Amino acid sequence: MSKPYNNYHLNKNYFDKPLALGEVVLYQAGRLYCGSSMVVPLHIHGDYFELTIVTDGKGVITTNSIPVEVQKGDIYLSLPCESHEIVSDKDDPLKYDFFAFLCVQKEMLEEFQNIAENYYTPTNRVFHSERIRTLVSTAVAELDGDKKYSKELLESVFREIIIYVIRSFSKIKPEKHSENVTAAEVLCYKLMNYIDTHIYSLKNLVELSDFTDYSYGYLSSVFKRTTGNSLVVYYRERRLEAARILITENRLKITEISEMLGYSSVYSFSKAFSKRYGVSPREYRQKFNS
């Protein structure tokens, strides 16, 4: 297996200090030329969206364990808090541009939140736009250097990209549930989707009441009756799975992961993690990286 991240043409990382560009906050952008069968290993996204624009070759993007084949011309939208892996084709290696972002303009942010709700299944998030491909290529090139009026140009370019993404999804039919799916199942689907895409910002499950306009007691009862599991257990499992992936990335300290996922203390985090995986977060990291 090829070592990941060796073939970056450009990788601008702003996670520690996100770059404000008008209506968009930029977390990461770049261009990657993959080698044969190269793997970008499993990692988990923060509270941001990401576009992957395939400029050549083909491969597989696996999101939350669901594989999606992509090829030249495809654009793939990743949602907040998703686990993500990319495998390049052996004979026709991937080349792609990418950028991770969040809209700060209210109306645009609401548009992307609607996209997250209506196109949750990864297979429904591949689309095509030559304009977006060209604009992202322009942005990546502009980030590679210190040019006059660069910030002003990037603000304009990213605004256009966001608008074209919104327009592209307005042409795609939203996901439809089978006629055999009950209203309770649809509600549970929305609850799981909300938890999955707000795993870093969700501080209390009572927030689900504001999202659905139902009381938490009612939501808890419907979820238990429909799925056989409780909302508390679902949230706990999703949070620990996110922690496990963050630990394997070896980018953040254990205390930072604990704080990011809203645990009251690193002790309570370690206790919950050890109960779920049989070892402490620190031991899990040492074992994974040994």
BAFIFI-415118 format. One line per 4 residues: number of its first residue (from 0); their letters; for each residue z, y, x of C-alpha. Coordinates in steps of 0.02 Angstrom, whole numbers, padded with zeros to 5 digits, always signed. Example, Ala and Ser with C-alpha at 12.3 -4.5 7.8 and 13.67 -1.06 7.14 Angstrom:
BEGIN
0> AS> +00390:-00225:+00615 ~ +00357:-00053:+00684
***
This chain:
BEGIN
0> MSKP> +00000:+00000:+00000 ~ -00046:+00171:+00067 ~ +00095:+00292:+00098 ~ +00101:+00426:-00037
4> YNNY> +00078:+00612:-00007 ~ -00016:+00592:+00157 ~ -00180:+00658:+00090 ~ -00128:+00823:+00011
8> HLNK> -00258:+00958:+00037 ~ -00131:+01080:-00035 ~ +00043:+01062:-00108 ~ +00134:+01220:-00160
12> NYFD> +00310:+01183:-00216 ~ +00410:+01315:-00311 ~ +00546:+01205:-00388 ~ +00687:+01296:-00299
16> KPLA> +00617:+01466:-00346 ~ +00487:+01456:-00486 ~ +00345:+01580:-00469 ~ +00334:+01702:-00615
20> LGEV> +00153:+01739:-00661 ~ +00151:+01839:-00821 ~ +00166:+01721:-00969 ~ +00178:+01569:-00854
24> VLYQ> +00312:+01507:-00735 ~ +00237:+01398:-00598 ~ +00337:+01253:-00524 ~ +00206:+01163:-00421
28> AGRL> +00019:+01166:-00390 ~ -00100:+01082:-00273 ~ -00244:+00967:-00233 ~ -00230:+00784:-00185
32> YCGS> -00363:+00674:-00108 ~ -00301:+00495:-00129 ~ -00338:+00352:-00013 ~ -00395:+00181:-00073
36> SMVV> -00263:+00105:-00190 ~ -00144:+00247:-00145 ~ +00010:+00262:-00254 ~ +00101:+00420:-00304
40> PLHI> +00266:+00331:-00340 ~ +00367:+00338:-00498 ~ +00450:+00507:-00520 ~ +00521:+00603:-00665
44> HGDY> +00466:+00775:-00718 ~ +00582:+00921:-00746 ~ +00582:+01031:-00899 ~ +00400:+01081:-00880
48> FELT> +00223:+01028:-00925 ~ +00093:+00972:-00799 ~ -00096:+00962:-00796 ~ -00186:+00833:-00691
52> IVTD> -00371:+00876:-00672 ~ -00474:+00731:-00602 ~ -00612:+00805:-00494 ~ -00678:+00640:-00426
56> GKGV> -00646:+00453:-00425 ~ -00538:+00357:-00546 ~ -00366:+00281:-00564 ~ -00221:+00247:-00681
60> ITTN> -00084:+00368:-00735 ~ +00067:+00275:-00802 ~ +00185:+00379:-00909 ~ +00344:+00306:-00981
64> SIPV> +00274:+00132:-00940 ~ +00110:+00166:-01034 ~ -00045:+00158:-00922 ~ -00193:+00274:-00952
68> EVQK> -00356:+00255:-00858 ~ -00432:+00419:-00797 ~ -00593:+00463:-00710 ~ -00693:+00612:-00650
72> GDIY> -00693:+00751:-00780 ~ -00533:+00695:-00868 ~ -00385:+00813:-00890 ~ -00216:+00738:-00926
76> LSLP> -00067:+00833:-00997 ~ +00108:+00774:-00949 ~ +00257:+00824:-01056 ~ +00431:+00878:-00999
80> CESH> +00551:+00746:-00933 ~ +00424:+00604:-00925 ~ +00426:+00468:-00793 ~ +00260:+00468:-00703
84> EIVS> +00161:+00362:-00579 ~ -00019:+00375:-00519 ~ -00120:+00235:-00439 ~ -00288:+00274:-00359
88> DKDD> -00434:+00156:-00377 ~ -00470:+00043:-00228 ~ -00659:+00074:-00221 ~ -00672:+00247:-00298
92> PLKY> -00514:+00343:-00245 ~ -00446:+00484:-00350 ~ -00460:+00667:-00310 ~ -00368:+00786:-00423
96> DFFA> -00296:+00959:-00443 ~ -00129:+00983:-00529 ~ -00004:+01113:-00581 ~ +00167:+01106:-00662
100> FLCV> +00214:+01253:-00773 ~ +00309:+01320:-00921 ~ +00258:+01457:-01041 ~ +00383:+01597:-01062
104> QKEM> +00287:+01689:-01197 ~ +00365:+01634:-01363 ~ +00208:+01597:-01463 ~ +00126:+01501:-01321
108> LEEF> +00284:+01402:-01288 ~ +00290:+01354:-01472 ~ +00109:+01296:-01461 ~ +00153:+01179:-01318
112> QNIA> +00308:+01116:-01407 ~ +00196:+01073:-01555 ~ +00078:+00982:-01437 ~ +00226:+00882:-01368
116> ENYY> +00276:+00833:-01545 ~ +00103:+00790:-01609 ~ +00027:+00707:-01455 ~ +00175:+00611:-01388
120> TPTN> +00081:+00450:-01349 ~ +00007:+00464:-01172 ~ -00161:+00389:-01224 ~ -00190:+00538:-01338
124> RVFH> -00170:+00669:-01202 ~ -00334:+00651:-01107 ~ -00460:+00788:-01141 ~ -00605:+00878:-01059
128> SERI> -00640:+01059:-01018 ~ -00755:+01122:-00882 ~ -00678:+01294:-00899 ~ -00503:+01230:-00863
132> RTLV> -00566:+01129:-00716 ~ -00648:+01283:-00641 ~ -00498:+01396:-00675 ~ -00373:+01273:-00598
136> STAV> -00484:+01254:-00446 ~ -00486:+01444:-00430 ~ -00297:+01452:-00445 ~ -00268:+01316:-00314
140> AELD> -00384:+01405:-00192 ~ -00298:+01572:-00226 ~ -00126:+01497:-00191 ~ -00189:+01438:-00021
144> GDKK> -00167:+01604:+00069 ~ -00107:+01782:+00051 ~ -00246:+01882:-00027 ~ -00252:+02058:-00098
148> YSKE> -00209:+02066:-00284 ~ -00177:+01879:-00282 ~ -00031:+01887:-00404 ~ -00131:+01990:-00528
152> LLES> -00277:+01869:-00519 ~ -00164:+01716:-00538 ~ -00080:+01792:-00691 ~ -00250:+01814:-00772
156> VFRE> -00312:+01641:-00723 ~ -00157:+01548:-00784 ~ -00158:+01643:-00947 ~ -00336:+01585:-00976
160> IIIY> -00292:+01406:-00931 ~ -00149:+01404:-01056 ~ -00260:+01473:-01194 ~ -00396:+01344:-01161
164> VIRS> -00270:+01201:-01161 ~ -00205:+01259:-01331 ~ -00383:+01272:-01397 ~ -00427:+01100:-01329
168> FSKI> -00284:+01017:-01421 ~ -00325:+01111:-01580 ~ -00487:+01009:-01582 ~ -00398:+00842:-01559
172> KPEK> -00330:+00758:-01715 ~ -00140:+00743:-01710 ~ -00065:+00570:-01705 ~ -00055:+00489:-01875
176> HSEN> +00070:+00358:-01926 ~ +00014:+00204:-02017 ~ +00031:+00205:-02206 ~ +00155:+00062:-02183
180> VTAA> +00271:+00174:-02082 ~ +00417:+00238:-02185 ~ +00482:+00417:-02188 ~ +00640:+00355:-02099
184> EVLC> +00536:+00279:-01958 ~ +00439:+00441:-01937 ~ +00603:+00538:-01928 ~ +00671:+00419:-01796
188> YKLM> +00510:+00436:-01697 ~ +00533:+00626:-01698 ~ +00715:+00610:-01644 ~ +00670:+00498:-01497
192> NYID> +00528:+00614:-01448 ~ +00644:+00764:-01451 ~ +00777:+00678:-01345 ~ +00646:+00616:-01221
196> THIY> +00568:+00787:-01195 ~ +00734:+00882:-01190 ~ +00834:+00764:-01081 ~ +00886:+00905:-00962
200> SLKN> +00922:+01040:-01090 ~ +01001:+00938:-01230 ~ +01188:+00967:-01216 ~ +01246:+00893:-01380
204> LVEL> +01163:+00777:-01506 ~ +01217:+00895:-01645 ~ +01070:+01002:-01586 ~ +00959:+00876:-01675
208> SDFT> +01019:+00951:-01838 ~ +00939:+01118:-01796 ~ +00778:+01029:-01749 ~ +00765:+00930:-01911
212> DYSY> +00869:+01031:-02037 ~ +00968:+00874:-02077 ~ +01153:+00850:-02045 ~ +01197:+00751:-01889
216> GYLS> +01291:+00624:-01994 ~ +01135:+00589:-02096 ~ +01025:+00577:-01941 ~ +01147:+00460:-01856
220> SVFK> +01154:+00348:-02010 ~ +00964:+00341:-02032 ~ +00935:+00306:-01847 ~ +01061:+00164:-01843
224> RTTG> +00996:+00087:-02003 ~ +00813:+00101:-01950 ~ +00818:+00056:-01765 ~ +00975:-00051:-01755
228> NSLV> +01038:+00063:-01618 ~ +01140:+00222:-01619 ~ +01081:+00395:-01567 ~ +01222:+00401:-01441
232> VYYR> +01165:+00240:-01358 ~ +00982:+00295:-01357 ~ +01027:+00462:-01276 ~ +01142:+00379:-01151
236> ERRL> +01009:+00254:-01098 ~ +00874:+00387:-01080 ~ +00989:+00497:-00978 ~ +01039:+00356:-00861
240> EAAR> +00858:+00301:-00839 ~ +00813:+00480:-00792 ~ +00957:+00480:-00668 ~ +00900:+00315:-00593
244> ILIT> +00725:+00383:-00559 ~ +00792:+00546:-00488 ~ +00903:+00446:-00370 ~ +00757:+00343:-00307
248> ENRL> +00659:+00503:-00272 ~ +00794:+00548:-00145 ~ +00760:+00733:-00170 ~ +00921:+00791:-00255
252> KITE> +01103:+00763:-00214 ~ +01204:+00650:-00329 ~ +01306:+00800:-00387 ~ +01147:+00897:-00426
256> ISEM> +01080:+00752:-00531 ~ +01245:+00743:-00623 ~ +01239:+00929:-00662 ~ +01054:+00925:-00709
260> LGYS> +01085:+00790:-00839 ~ +01235:+00877:-00914 ~ +01378:+00761:-00861 ~ +01550:+00839:-00866
264> SVYS> +01584:+00785:-00687 ~ +01509:+00681:-00548 ~ +01650:+00556:-00580 ~ +01599:+00529:-00762
268> FSKA> +01418:+00514:-00707 ~ +01459:+00385:-00573 ~ +01565:+00287:-00695 ~ +01426:+00281:-00826
272> FSKR> +01294:+00238:-00696 ~ +01399:+00099:-00619 ~ +01433:+00023:-00789 ~ +01245:+00021:-00829
276> YGVS> +01173:-00034:-00660 ~ +01318:-00124:-00577 ~ +01326:-00007:-00426 ~ +01370:+00175:-00397
280> PREY> +01232:+00306:-00386 ~ +01260:+00320:-00198 ~ +01252:+00132:-00174 ~ +01095:+00122:-00280
284> RQKF> +01011:+00255:-00171 ~ +01060:+00167:-00011 ~ +00998:+00000:-00076 ~ +00833:+00072:-00139
288> NS> +00797:+00164:+00025 ~ +00851:+00025:+00142
***
